[in-house]
Amino acid sequence: MTKKRAAASQTKTLFITGATAGIGEATARLFASRGWFVGMAARNSAKLEALANELGSDKCSWHPCDVTDADQVSEALQAFSQRTGGHLHLLVNNAGILHAGGFEDIPLHQHHNIIDINVKGVVNCMQAAFPLLKATPGAHVLNMSSASAMFGSPTLATYSASKFAVRGLTEALNVEWARYDIAVTDVMPPFVDTDMLGGPVRDKVKAITRLGVQLSAEDVAECVWNAAATRPLHDRVTKPFKVLALLQKHAPETLQRRVVKFLAGM
Ligand SMILES: NC(=O)c1ccc[n+]([C@@H]2O[C@H](COP(=O)([O-])OP(=O)(O)OC[C@H]3O[C@@H](n4cnc5c(N)ncnc54)[C@H](OP(=O)(O)O)[C@@H]3O)[C@@H](O)[C@H]2O)c1
């Protein structure tokens, strides 16, 4: 039996970044509870270790790493691959940060951090994971994008741009990596009730008040589970955003900008 075919019959393996909180933690828990082996990455070692102890060392591995550091990412994936025999069925690029407010009011280093983590972090993980994905039949990369990758989002400009970048990477590699039997897709949830929307963010982003926060981290984890099976190029998660995506195809840009202005309270 070839290595690729042997891997197909084994326990499914997930490597997920941003596993210490919110959507990443909920997704790690869900996949582990459904029999997958889960490699969990994030910067906070204590949280990773506590979660790993809870899930059980036979169900997971934990890898402290900062996704902005390509060497750390590479080491994490090498350590993961030693636990999985060189296989990776699903890479979920979930680690991300958000800074909200008027563009000129957000310090430059925070704009840069968003790009470094949300965009360069995804690039680092995809490069480092490629050999494992290529060696695994039917491998899949699922990127955590956002509804803010549908329209440039006022008061979230750089965050929104970072998620457009994730969308671009997804669309390009969906085509490019098909030759290696690697699917590349993304999930684009609207607002989710996690620490990311804590603190002053809700006051700064009027769209949160207008649209509400309808999703929990567990809802999105379930959506990741379904997307891992059905693999739509973009999963917009909720019905209103699925409808909005249809409208976006046909509505004139002036109308679209009016909707964006209304949602942003501008
Ligand atoms: N919440 C929302 O409304 C929403 C909506 C759409 C999309 N999303 C996207 O969903 C993803 C998860 O968001 P969330 O709401 O679950 O956020 P969250 O609760 O704030 O969790 C973020 C996770 O990312 C990790 N992380 C941050 N910087 C990192 C770095 N440099 N290297 C490695 N890990 C890092 C954090 O762990 P450490 O601090 O331990 O590193 C944490 O585990 C993000 O990509 C976000 O943009 C969120």
The ligand as an ORCA input file, in Angstrom:
! r2SCAN-3c Opt
* xyz 0 1
  N     -15.195     36.820     16.888
  C     -15.691     37.233     15.719
  O     -16.640     38.031     15.661
  C     -15.135     36.696     14.425
  C     -15.904     36.829     13.254
  C     -15.386     36.371     12.050
  C     -14.134     35.805     12.001
  N     -13.408     35.682     13.146
  C     -12.061     35.098     13.045
  O     -12.039     33.880     13.756
  C     -10.711     33.646     14.248
  C     -10.783     33.343     15.728
  O     -11.362     34.451     16.371
  P     -11.954     34.388     17.857
  O     -13.104     35.285     17.861
  O     -12.075     32.991     18.294
  O     -10.744     35.143     18.617
  P     -10.205     35.006     20.117
  O     -11.215     34.434     21.011
  O      -9.616     36.346     20.427
  O      -9.002     33.945     19.948
  C      -7.903     34.235     19.141
  C      -6.944     33.063     19.165
  O      -5.833     33.386     18.311
  C      -4.616     33.131     19.023
  N      -3.580     34.022     18.533
  C      -3.598     35.382     18.470
  N      -2.436     35.839     17.991
  C      -1.662     34.745     17.741
  C      -0.352     34.557     17.243
  N       0.438     35.598     16.910
  N       0.135     33.307     17.102
  C      -0.640     32.245     17.456
  N      -1.887     32.349     17.932
  C      -2.379     33.591     18.082
  C      -4.977     33.369     20.485
  O      -4.144     32.612     21.358
  P      -2.827     33.140     22.122
  O      -3.155     34.490     22.673
  O      -2.613     32.064     23.164
  O      -1.757     33.156     21.106
  C      -6.373     32.779     20.543
  O      -6.295     31.386     20.730
  C      -9.907     34.887     13.890
  O      -9.176     34.661     12.711
  C     -10.974     35.930     13.657
  O     -10.533     36.958     12.800
  C     -13.875     36.098     14.356
*
